[in-house]
Amino acid sequence: MARGDSPAAGVARAALDGGPASARLRAAILALTQHRGPNSSICPSDAARAVGGHDWRDLTAQSRSIAFTLARDGDVEITQRGAVVDPEQPSRGPIRIRVSPA
C-alpha cells in the first residue's frame, strides 16, 4: 500500500487500523484507487482482501456496495467492460473501480 505522506497513505492506514468493516473497506477502496492512479482500476475483492484477510469473501458484496456509494459521491468511477456506469442504475456482473478524474 501507500507509504509515507502520499495522498493515499492516510486512508491506507485507516483501512488497516481497527474499526468497523464498512469504514475500513471505504478507506481501502480510496487508498487502492489513489495508489493505482487514473489509468488503472481495482476490483471490489481487492479492498475486501486488504480488510478481511482469510475471510475476504464475506466482505465482497459490502465492498461493491460501498464502491457504488463512493461513485455517487464522486470519489471514484465504476466501470464495466471499460465503460463508466451510472452508479444510480442497477448493475450486475463484474465491475472495476478507479479514482475519479480530477
Stockholm file with secondary structure:
# STOCKHOLM 1.0

chainA/1-102         MARGDSPAAGVARAALDGGPASARLRAAILALTQHRGPNSSICPSDAARAVGGHDWRDLTAQSRSIAFTLARDGDVEITQRGAVVDPEQPSRGPIRIRVSPA
#=GR chainA/1-102 SS CCCTTSTTHHHHHHHHSSSCHHHHHHHHHHHHHHHHCTTCCBCHHHHHHHHHGGGGGGGHHHHHHHHHHHHHTTSEEEEETTEECCTTSCCCSCCEEEECCC
#=GC SS_cons         CCCTTSTTHHHHHHHHSSSCHHHHHHHHHHHHHHHHCTTCCBCHHHHHHHHHGGGGGGGHHHHHHHHHHHHHTTSEEEEETTEECCTTSCCCSCCEEEECCC
//
